[in-house]
Amino acid sequence: KWEGVNTLHFKVSLKNVSDTPQRYRVNIFLDNGKAVGGLLPRKTKKGLVKPGQTVSFVYPVKNMTGKPGSIDIRITTMGK
């Protein structure tokens, strides 16, 4: 449950394989039209994802308890 509602959660982990610190935009699209996403790291106060470092975040999808038929995930790096 998330905010009192049955919710499906997606845990996304990313490893920075580049040689420079990065920030990533994650978009998850489901076959029923729902979409979730955000930035990793969410805030840059502690810095970006360093080379070789792995970060994780859990994205909740409200009012969805079962598995979707299909999932499309798009991950892009943010411009500097």
PDB file of N, CA, C and O in Angstrom:
ATOM      1  N   LYS A   1       0.842  -1.192   0.000  1.00  0.00           N
ATOM      2  CA  LYS A   1       0.000   0.000   0.000  1.00  0.00           C
ATOM      3  C   LYS A   1       0.877   1.241   0.000  1.00  0.00           C
ATOM      4  O   LYS A   1       1.965   1.258   0.574  1.00  0.00           O
ATOM      5  N   TRP A   2       0.383   2.267  -0.650  1.00  0.00           N
ATOM      6  CA  TRP A   2       1.056   3.561  -0.687  1.00  0.00           C
ATOM      7  C   TRP A   2      -0.023   4.613  -0.584  1.00  0.00           C
ATOM      8  O   TRP A   2      -0.946   4.636  -1.399  1.00  0.00           O
ATOM      9  N   GLU A   3       0.074   5.476   0.395  1.00  0.00           N
ATOM     10  CA  GLU A   3      -0.934   6.494   0.679  1.00  0.00           C
ATOM     11  C   GLU A   3      -2.316   5.867   0.846  1.00  0.00           C
ATOM     12  O   GLU A   3      -3.317   6.438   0.412  1.00  0.00           O
ATOM     13  N   GLY A   4      -2.372   4.671   1.485  1.00  0.00           N
ATOM     14  CA  GLY A   4      -3.631   4.010   1.782  1.00  0.00           C
ATOM     15  C   GLY A   4      -4.303   3.318   0.615  1.00  0.00           C
ATOM     16  O   GLY A   4      -5.430   2.842   0.757  1.00  0.00           O
ATOM     17  N   VAL A   5      -3.652   3.246  -0.529  1.00  0.00           N
ATOM     18  CA  VAL A   5      -4.240   2.645  -1.728  1.00  0.00           C
ATOM     19  C   VAL A   5      -3.374   1.463  -2.161  1.00  0.00           C
ATOM     20  O   VAL A   5      -2.146   1.541  -2.126  1.00  0.00           O
ATOM     21  N   ASN A   6      -4.025   0.360  -2.573  1.00  0.00           N
ATOM     22  CA  ASN A   6      -3.260  -0.767  -3.119  1.00  0.00           C
ATOM     23  C   ASN A   6      -2.491  -0.297  -4.335  1.00  0.00           C
ATOM     24  O   ASN A   6      -3.046   0.342  -5.228  1.00  0.00           O
ATOM     25  N   THR A   7      -1.215  -0.617  -4.360  1.00  0.00           N
ATOM     26  CA  THR A   7      -0.324  -0.028  -5.355  1.00  0.00           C
ATOM     27  C   THR A   7       0.706  -1.040  -5.839  1.00  0.00           C
ATOM     28  O   THR A   7       1.241  -1.825  -5.057  1.00  0.00           O
ATOM     29  N   LEU A   8       0.973  -1.008  -7.139  1.00  0.00           N
ATOM     30  CA  LEU A   8       2.058  -1.782  -7.729  1.00  0.00           C
ATOM     31  C   LEU A   8       3.327  -0.941  -7.642  1.00  0.00           C
ATOM     32  O   LEU A   8       3.292   0.262  -7.902  1.00  0.00           O
ATOM     33  N   HIS A   9       4.448  -1.565  -7.278  1.00  0.00           N
ATOM     34  CA  HIS A   9       5.713  -0.839  -7.157  1.00  0.00           C
ATOM     35  C   HIS A   9       6.751  -1.406  -8.123  1.00  0.00           C
ATOM     36  O   HIS A   9       6.866  -2.621  -8.288  1.00  0.00           O
ATOM     37  N   PHE A  10       7.501  -0.508  -8.756  1.00  0.00           N
ATOM     38  CA  PHE A  10       8.620  -0.895  -9.610  1.00  0.00           C
ATOM     39  C   PHE A  10       9.903  -0.402  -8.960  1.00  0.00           C
ATOM     40  O   PHE A  10      10.051   0.795  -8.712  1.00  0.00           O
ATOM     41  N   LYS A  11      10.831  -1.312  -8.682  1.00  0.00           N
ATOM     42  CA  LYS A  11      12.130  -0.913  -8.157  1.00  0.00           C
ATOM     43  C   LYS A  11      13.106  -0.878  -9.326  1.00  0.00           C
ATOM     44  O   LYS A  11      13.321  -1.886  -9.999  1.00  0.00           O
ATOM     45  N   VAL A  12      13.688   0.284  -9.557  1.00  0.00           N
ATOM     46  CA  VAL A  12      14.629   0.478 -10.654  1.00  0.00           C
ATOM     47  C   VAL A  12      16.006   0.741 -10.061  1.00  0.00           C
ATOM     48  O   VAL A  12      16.161   1.607  -9.200  1.00  0.00           O
ATOM     49  N   SER A  13      17.008  -0.007 -10.521  1.00  0.00           N
ATOM     50  CA  SER A  13      18.397   0.208 -10.123  1.00  0.00           C
ATOM     51  C   SER A  13      19.210   0.498 -11.371  1.00  0.00           C
ATOM     52  O   SER A  13      19.079  -0.183 -12.388  1.00  0.00           O
ATOM     53  N   LEU A  14      20.052   1.518 -11.280  1.00  0.00           N
ATOM     54  CA  LEU A  14      20.902   1.912 -12.403  1.00  0.00           C
ATOM     55  C   LEU A  14      22.353   1.976 -11.957  1.00  0.00           C
ATOM     56  O   LEU A  14      22.658   2.420 -10.849  1.00  0.00           O
ATOM     57  N   LYS A  15      23.243   1.529 -12.832  1.00  0.00           N
ATOM     58  CA  LYS A  15      24.674   1.641 -12.570  1.00  0.00           C
ATOM     59  C   LYS A  15      25.270   2.578 -13.606  1.00  0.00           C
ATOM     60  O   LYS A  15      25.036   2.423 -14.804  1.00  0.00           O
ATOM     61  N   ASN A  16      26.038   3.549 -13.140  1.00  0.00           N
ATOM     62  CA  ASN A  16      26.698   4.485 -14.043  1.00  0.00           C
ATOM     63  C   ASN A  16      27.939   3.804 -14.610  1.00  0.00           C
ATOM     64  O   ASN A  16      28.930   3.614 -13.904  1.00  0.00           O
ATOM     65  N   VAL A  17      27.877   3.437 -15.893  1.00  0.00           N
ATOM     66  CA  VAL A  17      29.014   2.770 -16.536  1.00  0.00           C
ATOM     67  C   VAL A  17      29.870   3.754 -17.324  1.00  0.00           C
ATOM     68  O   VAL A  17      30.847   3.359 -17.961  1.00  0.00           O
ATOM     69  N   SER A  18      29.507   5.034 -17.284  1.00  0.00           N
ATOM     70  CA  SER A  18      30.310   6.040 -17.987  1.00  0.00           C
ATOM     71  C   SER A  18      31.476   6.474 -17.105  1.00  0.00           C
ATOM     72  O   SER A  18      31.604   6.022 -15.967  1.00  0.00           O
ATOM     73  N   ASP A  19      32.317   7.343 -17.631  1.00  0.00           N
ATOM     74  CA  ASP A  19      33.458   7.830 -16.852  1.00  0.00           C
ATOM     75  C   ASP A  19      33.205   9.209 -16.257  1.00  0.00           C
ATOM     76  O   ASP A  19      34.128   9.839 -15.741  1.00  0.00           O
ATOM     77  N   THR A  20      31.958   9.686 -16.325  1.00  0.00           N
ATOM     78  CA  THR A  20      31.600  10.989 -15.758  1.00  0.00           C
ATOM     79  C   THR A  20      30.364  10.847 -14.874  1.00  0.00           C
ATOM     80  O   THR A  20      29.540   9.965 -15.116  1.00  0.00           O
ATOM     81  N   PRO A  21      30.215  11.697 -13.851  1.00  0.00           N
ATOM     82  CA  PRO A  21      29.003  11.677 -13.032  1.00  0.00           C
ATOM     83  C   PRO A  21      27.773  11.979 -13.891  1.00  0.00           C
ATOM     84  O   PRO A  21      27.837  12.805 -14.802  1.00  0.00           O
ATOM     85  N   GLN A  22      26.661  11.314 -13.600  1.00  0.00           N
ATOM     86  CA  GLN A  22      25.453  11.444 -14.410  1.00  0.00           C
ATOM     87  C   GLN A  22      24.217  11.629 -13.540  1.00  0.00           C
ATOM     88  O   GLN A  22      24.210  11.299 -12.354  1.00  0.00           O
ATOM     89  N   ARG A  23      23.166  12.170 -14.170  1.00  0.00           N
ATOM     90  CA  ARG A  23      21.817  12.187 -13.617  1.00  0.00           C
ATOM     91  C   ARG A  23      20.922  11.574 -14.681  1.00  0.00           C
ATOM     92  O   ARG A  23      21.088  11.847 -15.870  1.00  0.00           O
ATOM     93  N   TYR A  24      19.974  10.746 -14.258  1.00  0.00           N
ATOM     94  CA  TYR A  24      19.153   9.994 -15.197  1.00  0.00           C
ATOM     95  C   TYR A  24      17.680  10.361 -15.076  1.00  0.00           C
ATOM     96  O   TYR A  24      17.194  10.671 -13.988  1.00  0.00           O
ATOM     97  N   ARG A  25      16.975  10.324 -16.203  1.00  0.00           N
ATOM     98  CA  ARG A  25      15.520  10.450 -16.227  1.00  0.00           C
ATOM     99  C   ARG A  25      14.968   9.066 -16.541  1.00  0.00           C
ATOM    100  O   ARG A  25      15.335   8.453 -17.543  1.00  0.00           O
ATOM    101  N   VAL A  26      14.074   8.577 -15.667  1.00  0.00           N
ATOM    102  CA  VAL A  26      13.465   7.259 -15.819  1.00  0.00           C
ATOM    103  C   VAL A  26      11.982   7.443 -16.125  1.00  0.00           C
ATOM    104  O   VAL A  26      11.283   8.152 -15.400  1.00  0.00           O
ATOM    105  N   ASN A  27      11.495   6.807 -17.200  1.00  0.00           N
ATOM    106  CA  ASN A  27      10.074   6.807 -17.540  1.00  0.00           C
ATOM    107  C   ASN A  27       9.629   5.363 -17.696  1.00  0.00           C
ATOM    108  O   ASN A  27      10.256   4.590 -18.420  1.00  0.00           O
ATOM    109  N   ILE A  28       8.536   4.994 -17.010  1.00  0.00           N
ATOM    110  CA  ILE A  28       7.962   3.655 -17.107  1.00  0.00           C
ATOM    111  C   ILE A  28       6.554   3.810 -17.659  1.00  0.00           C
ATOM    112  O   ILE A  28       5.716   4.480 -17.054  1.00  0.00           O
ATOM    113  N   PHE A  29       6.289   3.189 -18.814  1.00  0.00           N
ATOM    114  CA  PHE A  29       4.989   3.265 -19.479  1.00  0.00           C
ATOM    115  C   PHE A  29       4.339   1.887 -19.448  1.00  0.00           C
ATOM    116  O   PHE A  29       4.967   0.892 -19.809  1.00  0.00           O
ATOM    117  N   LEU A  30       3.076   1.829 -19.014  1.00  0.00           N
ATOM    118  CA  LEU A  30       2.345   0.570 -18.938  1.00  0.00           C
ATOM    119  C   LEU A  30       1.333   0.483 -20.072  1.00  0.00           C
ATOM    120  O   LEU A  30       0.937   1.502 -20.640  1.00  0.00           O
ATOM    121  N   ASP A  31       0.914  -0.744 -20.400  1.00  0.00           N
ATOM    122  CA  ASP A  31      -0.001  -0.947 -21.520  1.00  0.00           C
ATOM    123  C   ASP A  31      -1.398  -0.378 -21.279  1.00  0.00           C
ATOM    124  O   ASP A  31      -2.157  -0.202 -22.233  1.00  0.00           O
ATOM    125  N   ASN A  32      -1.755  -0.087 -20.028  1.00  0.00           N
ATOM    126  CA  ASN A  32      -3.075   0.466 -19.733  1.00  0.00           C
ATOM    127  C   ASN A  32      -3.095   1.998 -19.759  1.00  0.00           C
ATOM    128  O   ASN A  32      -4.090   2.609 -19.369  1.00  0.00           O
ATOM    129  N   GLY A  33      -2.015   2.614 -20.210  1.00  0.00           N
ATOM    130  CA  GLY A  33      -1.962   4.068 -20.317  1.00  0.00           C
ATOM    131  C   GLY A  33      -1.334   4.769 -19.125  1.00  0.00           C
ATOM    132  O   GLY A  33      -1.043   5.963 -19.197  1.00  0.00           O
ATOM    133  N   LYS A  34      -1.122   4.056 -18.038  1.00  0.00           N
ATOM    134  CA  LYS A  34      -0.489   4.674 -16.867  1.00  0.00           C
ATOM    135  C   LYS A  34       1.005   4.822 -17.111  1.00  0.00           C
ATOM    136  O   LYS A  34       1.616   4.053 -17.852  1.00  0.00           O
ATOM    137  N   ALA A  35       1.570   5.828 -16.467  1.00  0.00           N
ATOM    138  CA  ALA A  35       3.011   6.068 -16.583  1.00  0.00           C
ATOM    139  C   ALA A  35       3.520   6.661 -15.276  1.00  0.00           C
ATOM    140  O   ALA A  35       2.818   7.426 -14.614  1.00  0.00           O
ATOM    141  N   VAL A  36       4.743   6.302 -14.914  1.00  0.00           N
ATOM    142  CA  VAL A  36       5.411   6.863 -13.741  1.00  0.00           C
ATOM    143  C   VAL A  36       6.858   7.133 -14.120  1.00  0.00           C
ATOM    144  O   VAL A  36       7.350   6.655 -15.142  1.00  0.00           O
ATOM    145  N   GLY A  37       7.518   7.897 -13.290  1.00  0.00           N
ATOM    146  CA  GLY A  37       8.927   8.157 -13.551  1.00  0.00           C
ATOM    147  C   GLY A  37       9.456   9.280 -12.697  1.00  0.00           C
ATOM    148  O   GLY A  37       8.756   9.835 -11.850  1.00  0.00           O
ATOM    149  N   GLY A  38      10.711   9.602 -12.941  1.00  0.00           N
ATOM    150  CA  GLY A  38      11.352  10.666 -12.196  1.00  0.00           C
ATOM    151  C   GLY A  38      12.834  10.703 -12.490  1.00  0.00           C
ATOM    152  O   GLY A  38      13.316  10.102 -13.450  1.00  0.00           O
ATOM    153  N   LEU A  39      13.541  11.418 -11.645  1.00  0.00           N
ATOM    154  CA  LEU A  39      14.980  11.608 -11.816  1.00  0.00           C
ATOM    155  C   LEU A  39      15.757  10.786 -10.794  1.00  0.00           C
ATOM    156  O   LEU A  39      15.313  10.611  -9.659  1.00  0.00           O
ATOM    157  N   LEU A  40      16.913  10.287 -11.201  1.00  0.00           N
ATOM    158  CA  LEU A  40      17.848   9.607 -10.304  1.00  0.00           C
ATOM    159  C   LEU A  40      19.203  10.277 -10.432  1.00  0.00           C
ATOM    160  O   LEU A  40      19.734  10.298 -11.543  1.00  0.00           O
ATOM    161  N   PRO A  41      19.793  10.814  -9.410  1.00  0.00           N
ATOM    162  CA  PRO A  41      19.194  10.966  -8.096  1.00  0.00           C
ATOM    163  C   PRO A  41      18.081  12.010  -8.124  1.00  0.00           C
ATOM    164  O   PRO A  41      18.072  12.904  -8.970  1.00  0.00           O
ATOM    165  N   ARG A  42      17.137  11.881  -7.181  1.00  0.00           N
ATOM    166  CA  ARG A  42      16.003  12.804  -7.138  1.00  0.00           C
ATOM    167  C   ARG A  42      16.480  14.237  -6.914  1.00  0.00           C
ATOM    168  O   ARG A  42      15.984  15.167  -7.549  1.00  0.00           O
ATOM    169  N   LYS A  43      17.441  14.409  -6.013  1.00  0.00           N
ATOM    170  CA  LYS A  43      17.993  15.735  -5.726  1.00  0.00           C
ATOM    171  C   LYS A  43      19.497  15.676  -5.929  1.00  0.00           C
ATOM    172  O   LYS A  43      20.119  14.634  -5.721  1.00  0.00           O
ATOM    173  N   THR A  44      20.077  16.790  -6.332  1.00  0.00           N
ATOM    174  CA  THR A  44      21.516  16.805  -6.624  1.00  0.00           C
ATOM    175  C   THR A  44      22.343  17.428  -5.505  1.00  0.00           C
ATOM    176  O   THR A  44      23.537  17.668  -5.684  1.00  0.00           O
ATOM    177  N   LYS A  45      21.731  17.692  -4.360  1.00  0.00           N
ATOM    178  CA  LYS A  45      22.462  18.305  -3.253  1.00  0.00           C
ATOM    179  C   LYS A  45      23.677  17.462  -2.842  1.00  0.00           C
ATOM    180  O   LYS A  45      24.727  18.007  -2.502  1.00  0.00           O
ATOM    181  N   LYS A  46      23.527  16.127  -2.876  1.00  0.00           N
ATOM    182  CA  LYS A  46      24.637  15.231  -2.510  1.00  0.00           C
ATOM    183  C   LYS A  46      25.461  14.829  -3.726  1.00  0.00           C
ATOM    184  O   LYS A  46      26.354  13.990  -3.612  1.00  0.00           O
ATOM    185  N   GLY A  47      25.179  15.407  -4.878  1.00  0.00           N
ATOM    186  CA  GLY A  47      25.952  15.106  -6.077  1.00  0.00           C
ATOM    187  C   GLY A  47      25.221  14.172  -7.025  1.00  0.00           C
ATOM    188  O   GLY A  47      24.114  13.711  -6.745  1.00  0.00           O
ATOM    189  N   LEU A  48      25.862  13.906  -8.149  1.00  0.00           N
ATOM    190  CA  LEU A  48      25.310  13.039  -9.182  1.00  0.00           C
ATOM    191  C   LEU A  48      25.740  11.594  -8.941  1.00  0.00           C
ATOM    192  O   LEU A  48      26.463  11.311  -7.986  1.00  0.00           O
ATOM    193  N   VAL A  49      25.301  10.688  -9.796  1.00  0.00           N
ATOM    194  CA  VAL A  49      25.700   9.286  -9.700  1.00  0.00           C
ATOM    195  C   VAL A  49      27.123   9.172 -10.229  1.00  0.00           C
ATOM    196  O   VAL A  49      27.380   9.430 -11.405  1.00  0.00           O
ATOM    197  N   LYS A  50      28.036   8.786  -9.359  1.00  0.00           N
ATOM    198  CA  LYS A  50      29.453   8.712  -9.732  1.00  0.00           C
ATOM    199  C   LYS A  50      29.714   7.494 -10.624  1.00  0.00           C
ATOM    200  O   LYS A  50      28.948   6.531 -10.590  1.00  0.00           O
ATOM    201  N   PRO A  51      30.781   7.529 -11.418  1.00  0.00           N
ATOM    202  CA  PRO A  51      31.130   6.372 -12.243  1.00  0.00           C
ATOM    203  C   PRO A  51      31.276   5.107 -11.388  1.00  0.00           C
ATOM    204  O   PRO A  51      31.958   5.116 -10.363  1.00  0.00           O
ATOM    205  N   GLY A  52      30.627   4.021 -11.822  1.00  0.00           N
ATOM    206  CA  GLY A  52      30.668   2.759 -11.094  1.00  0.00           C
ATOM    207  C   GLY A  52      29.646   2.639  -9.980  1.00  0.00           C
ATOM    208  O   GLY A  52      29.446   1.545  -9.454  1.00  0.00           O
ATOM    209  N   GLN A  53      28.993   3.728  -9.605  1.00  0.00           N
ATOM    210  CA  GLN A  53      28.023   3.728  -8.516  1.00  0.00           C
ATOM    211  C   GLN A  53      26.664   3.240  -9.021  1.00  0.00           C
ATOM    212  O   GLN A  53      26.292   3.495 -10.166  1.00  0.00           O
ATOM    213  N   THR A  54      25.923   2.535  -8.153  1.00  0.00           N
ATOM    214  CA  THR A  54      24.573   2.076  -8.459  1.00  0.00           C
ATOM    215  C   THR A  54      23.587   2.806  -7.559  1.00  0.00           C
ATOM    216  O   THR A  54      23.827   2.952  -6.360  1.00  0.00           O
ATOM    217  N   VAL A  55      22.478   3.267  -8.133  1.00  0.00           N
ATOM    218  CA  VAL A  55      21.416   3.923  -7.374  1.00  0.00           C
ATOM    219  C   VAL A  55      20.105   3.192  -7.641  1.00  0.00           C
ATOM    220  O   VAL A  55      19.929   2.582  -8.695  1.00  0.00           O
ATOM    221  N   SER A  56      19.183   3.257  -6.674  1.00  0.00           N
ATOM    222  CA  SER A  56      17.883   2.600  -6.801  1.00  0.00           C
ATOM    223  C   SER A  56      16.781   3.530  -6.331  1.00  0.00           C
ATOM    224  O   SER A  56      17.001   4.419  -5.509  1.00  0.00           O
ATOM    225  N   PHE A  57      15.584   3.305  -6.873  1.00  0.00           N
ATOM    226  CA  PHE A  57      14.406   4.037  -6.429  1.00  0.00           C
ATOM    227  C   PHE A  57      13.186   3.177  -6.714  1.00  0.00           C
ATOM    228  O   PHE A  57      13.176   2.412  -7.678  1.00  0.00           O
ATOM    229  N   VAL A  58      12.154   3.297  -5.879  1.00  0.00           N
ATOM    230  CA  VAL A  58      10.908   2.553  -6.065  1.00  0.00           C
ATOM    231  C   VAL A  58       9.842   3.521  -6.565  1.00  0.00           C
ATOM    232  O   VAL A  58       9.549   4.532  -5.927  1.00  0.00           O
ATOM    233  N   TYR A  59       9.267   3.189  -7.725  1.00  0.00           N
ATOM    234  CA  TYR A  59       8.217   4.012  -8.328  1.00  0.00           C
ATOM    235  C   TYR A  59       6.866   3.334  -8.105  1.00  0.00           C
ATOM    236  O   TYR A  59       6.658   2.222  -8.590  1.00  0.00           O
ATOM    237  N   PRO A  60       5.931   3.983  -7.373  1.00  0.00           N
ATOM    238  CA  PRO A  60       4.607   3.402  -7.151  1.00  0.00           C
ATOM    239  C   PRO A  60       3.643   3.755  -8.291  1.00  0.00           C
ATOM    240  O   PRO A  60       3.707   4.849  -8.853  1.00  0.00           O
ATOM    241  N   VAL A  61       2.748   2.813  -8.622  1.00  0.00           N
ATOM    242  CA  VAL A  61       1.686   3.051  -9.603  1.00  0.00           C
ATOM    243  C   VAL A  61       0.373   2.892  -8.847  1.00  0.00           C
ATOM    244  O   VAL A  61      -0.038   1.771  -8.549  1.00  0.00           O
ATOM    245  N   LYS A  62      -0.288   4.002  -8.535  1.00  0.00           N
ATOM    246  CA  LYS A  62      -1.507   3.983  -7.728  1.00  0.00           C
ATOM    247  C   LYS A  62      -2.639   3.250  -8.436  1.00  0.00           C
ATOM    248  O   LYS A  62      -2.728   3.223  -9.663  1.00  0.00           O
ATOM    249  N   ASN A  63      -3.509   2.653  -7.605  1.00  0.00           N
ATOM    250  CA  ASN A  63      -4.719   1.959  -8.066  1.00  0.00           C
ATOM    251  C   ASN A  63      -4.422   0.830  -9.047  1.00  0.00           C
ATOM    252  O   ASN A  63      -5.221   0.553  -9.941  1.00  0.00           O
ATOM    253  N   MET A  64      -3.287   0.189  -8.880  1.00  0.00           N
ATOM    254  CA  MET A  64      -2.945  -0.948  -9.728  1.00  0.00           C
ATOM    255  C   MET A  64      -2.296  -2.003  -8.848  1.00  0.00           C
ATOM    256  O   MET A  64      -1.281  -1.742  -8.202  1.00  0.00           O
ATOM    257  N   THR A  65      -2.883  -3.201  -8.820  1.00  0.00           N
ATOM    258  CA  THR A  65      -2.358  -4.245  -7.943  1.00  0.00           C
ATOM    259  C   THR A  65      -1.779  -5.425  -8.708  1.00  0.00           C
ATOM    260  O   THR A  65      -0.950  -6.157  -8.168  1.00  0.00           O
ATOM    261  N   GLY A  66      -2.198  -5.627  -9.954  1.00  0.00           N
ATOM    262  CA  GLY A  66      -1.713  -6.760 -10.735  1.00  0.00           C
ATOM    263  C   GLY A  66      -0.625  -6.361 -11.703  1.00  0.00           C
ATOM    264  O   GLY A  66      -0.323  -5.182 -11.885  1.00  0.00           O
ATOM    265  N   LYS A  67      -0.036  -7.389 -12.327  1.00  0.00           N
ATOM    266  CA  LYS A  67       1.013  -7.138 -13.311  1.00  0.00           C
ATOM    267  C   LYS A  67       0.412  -6.597 -14.602  1.00  0.00           C
ATOM    268  O   LYS A  67      -0.639  -7.070 -15.034  1.00  0.00           O
ATOM    269  N   PRO A  68       1.053  -5.622 -15.221  1.00  0.00           N
ATOM    270  CA  PRO A  68       0.577  -5.130 -16.516  1.00  0.00           C
ATOM    271  C   PRO A  68       0.931  -6.126 -17.623  1.00  0.00           C
ATOM    272  O   PRO A  68       1.808  -6.973 -17.455  1.00  0.00           O
ATOM    273  N   GLY A  69       0.233  -6.009 -18.759  1.00  0.00           N
ATOM    274  CA  GLY A  69       0.521  -6.879 -19.896  1.00  0.00           C
ATOM    275  C   GLY A  69       1.883  -6.606 -20.491  1.00  0.00           C
ATOM    276  O   GLY A  69       2.582  -7.530 -20.908  1.00  0.00           O
ATOM    277  N   SER A  70       2.267  -5.331 -20.533  1.00  0.00           N
ATOM    278  CA  SER A  70       3.586  -4.975 -21.061  1.00  0.00           C
ATOM    279  C   SER A  70       4.089  -3.715 -20.375  1.00  0.00           C
ATOM    280  O   SER A  70       3.313  -2.907 -19.864  1.00  0.00           O
ATOM    281  N   ILE A  71       5.403  -3.571 -20.377  1.00  0.00           N
ATOM    282  CA  ILE A  71       6.070  -2.426 -19.752  1.00  0.00           C
ATOM    283  C   ILE A  71       7.118  -1.901 -20.717  1.00  0.00           C
ATOM    284  O   ILE A  71       7.898  -2.670 -21.278  1.00  0.00           O
ATOM    285  N   ASP A  72       7.132  -0.592 -20.908  1.00  0.00           N
ATOM    286  CA  ASP A  72       8.202   0.059 -21.664  1.00  0.00           C
ATOM    287  C   ASP A  72       8.959   0.957 -20.697  1.00  0.00           C
ATOM    288  O   ASP A  72       8.355   1.773 -20.002  1.00  0.00           O
ATOM    289  N   ILE A  73      10.270   0.810 -20.650  1.00  0.00           N
ATOM    290  CA  ILE A  73      11.104   1.640 -19.779  1.00  0.00           C
ATOM    291  C   ILE A  73      12.056   2.440 -20.650  1.00  0.00           C
ATOM    292  O   ILE A  73      12.740   1.897 -21.518  1.00  0.00           O
ATOM    293  N   ARG A  74      12.085   3.756 -20.396  1.00  0.00           N
ATOM    294  CA  ARG A  74      13.016   4.622 -21.119  1.00  0.00           C
ATOM    295  C   ARG A  74      13.900   5.304 -20.081  1.00  0.00           C
ATOM    296  O   ARG A  74      13.403   5.930 -19.145  1.00  0.00           O
ATOM    297  N   ILE A  75      15.206   5.178 -20.254  1.00  0.00           N
ATOM    298  CA  ILE A  75      16.166   5.801 -19.344  1.00  0.00           C
ATOM    299  C   ILE A  75      17.103   6.648 -20.183  1.00  0.00           C
ATOM    300  O   ILE A  75      17.737   6.156 -21.116  1.00  0.00           O
ATOM    301  N   THR A  76      17.186   7.928 -19.842  1.00  0.00           N
ATOM    302  CA  THR A  76      18.063   8.844 -20.561  1.00  0.00           C
ATOM    303  C   THR A  76      18.920   9.597 -19.560  1.00  0.00           C
ATOM    304  O   THR A  76      18.547   9.746 -18.396  1.00  0.00           O
ATOM    305  N   THR A  77      20.074  10.073 -20.019  1.00  0.00           N
ATOM    306  CA  THR A  77      20.907  10.914 -19.167  1.00  0.00           C
ATOM    307  C   THR A  77      20.464  12.353 -19.344  1.00  0.00           C
ATOM    308  O   THR A  77      20.007  12.750 -20.415  1.00  0.00           O
ATOM    309  N   MET A  78      20.604  13.121 -18.290  1.00  0.00           N
ATOM    310  CA  MET A  78      20.236  14.534 -18.329  1.00  0.00           C
ATOM    311  C   MET A  78      21.411  15.324 -18.892  1.00  0.00           C
ATOM    312  O   MET A  78      22.571  14.989 -18.650  1.00  0.00           O
ATOM    313  N   GLY A  79      21.102  16.367 -19.639  1.00  0.00           N
ATOM    314  CA  GLY A  79      22.157  17.234 -20.166  1.00  0.00           C
ATOM    315  C   GLY A  79      22.865  17.961 -19.047  1.00  0.00           C
ATOM    316  O   GLY A  79      22.295  18.195 -17.981  1.00  0.00           O
ATOM    317  N   LYS A  80      24.086  18.309 -19.292  1.00  0.00           N
ATOM    318  CA  LYS A  80      24.876  18.979 -18.252  1.00  0.00           C
ATOM    319  C   LYS A  80      24.715  20.467 -18.350  1.00  0.00           C
ATOM    320  O   LYS A  80      25.304  21.205 -17.559  1.00  0.00           O
TER     321      LYS A  80
END
